[in-house]
Amino acid sequence: IDAVTSDQQMRQKDAQVGTMPRRPSGLPKAAVFDIEMNTWTLFGRPVEASVAPPPTITKPKRKASAQVAVQSRSNNNPGLPSIPTPPKKAKKSSPRLPNIPQI
């Protein structure tokens, strides 16, 4: 009986060891913890946390000449042809309903 109880205690310890770790911040939502590899994975590949923050991308400033060119293009298009409206159909006269006498 002692061998059976010690065997059950060993099984319980194994189940408690395989707990899922806390999710680190910055992981994508699709990342899952792989027990066999003991790492966080994204679509089956291990995810490595970077030490440095991601580089900030600065957009180049537009030149003033590019803005002037856009304004001059918009001024060249005032003569667009207007879309003709179709003629309205004459309304059919509705039939006159007879007066119903009140009882």
C-alpha positions in Angstrom: 0.0 0.0 0.0 2.9 2.3 0.7 4.2 1.9 -2.9 0.8 2.9 -4.3 0.5 6.0 -2.1 4.0 7.2 -2.9 3.3 6.6 -6.6 0.2 8.8 -6.4 2.2 11.5 -4.7 4.7 11.5 -7.5 2.0 11.9 -10.1 0.5 14.9 -8.3 3.9 16.6 -8.2 4.4 16.1 -11.9 1.0 17.7 -12.6 1.9 20.7 -10.5 5.3 21.3 -12.1 3.8 21.9 -15.6 2.0 25.1 -14.8 1.8 27.8 -17.4 4.0 30.9 -16.7 2.8 34.4 -16.6 2.4 36.1 -19.9 5.1 38.7 -20.5 4.1 42.1 -21.6 4.6 42.9 -25.3 3.8 39.5 -26.6 1.4 39.3 -29.6 -2.1 38.0 -28.9 -1.5 34.9 -30.9 1.5 33.8 -28.9 1.1 30.6 -26.9 3.3 28.8 -24.4 4.8 25.5 -25.8 5.3 23.0 -23.0 7.7 20.8 -25.0 10.0 23.7 -26.0 9.4 25.5 -22.6 9.1 28.9 -24.5 6.5 31.2 -25.9 5.8 30.4 -29.5 4.1 32.3 -32.3 2.7 29.9 -35.0 5.1 27.1 -33.9 8.2 29.3 -33.8 9.8 30.5 -30.6 9.3 34.2 -29.7 12.4 36.0 -28.4 12.0 39.2 -26.4 14.1 42.0 -27.6 16.2 43.9 -25.1 16.1 47.2 -27.0 12.8 49.0 -27.7 11.7 49.1 -31.3 13.2 52.0 -33.3 11.0 55.0 -33.9 10.4 55.8 -37.5 10.3 59.4 -38.4 8.6 60.6 -41.5 10.4 63.0 -43.8 9.0 66.5 -43.9 7.3 67.5 -47.1 8.8 70.3 -49.1 6.9 73.6 -49.6 7.2 73.2 -53.4 5.2 70.0 -53.4 2.3 71.7 -51.6 2.3 74.5 -54.2 2.1 72.0 -57.0 -0.9 70.3 -55.4 -2.7 73.7 -55.1 -2.0 74.6 -58.7 -3.4 71.3 -60.0 -6.7 71.8 -58.1 -7.0 75.3 -59.7 -6.7 73.8 -63.2 -9.9 71.7 -62.9 -12.7 74.2 -62.5 -14.2 73.5 -65.9 -15.5 70.0 -65.2 -18.6 69.1 -67.2 -21.7 69.1 -65.1 -23.7 65.9 -65.0 -27.1 66.4 -66.7 -30.2 65.6 -64.6 -32.8 63.4 -66.3 -36.2 65.0 -66.9 -38.7 64.3 -64.2 -41.7 62.1 -65.1 -45.1 63.6 -64.9 -47.0 62.3 -61.9 -50.0 60.2 -62.7 -53.2 61.5 -61.2 -54.4 59.1 -58.5 -58.0 57.9 -58.8 -60.6 59.9 -56.8 -62.0 57.8 -54.0 -65.8 58.0 -53.6 -67.3 59.6 -50.5 -68.7 57.0 -48.1 -71.8 58.1 -46.3 -71.7 58.0 -42.5 -74.4 55.9 -40.8 
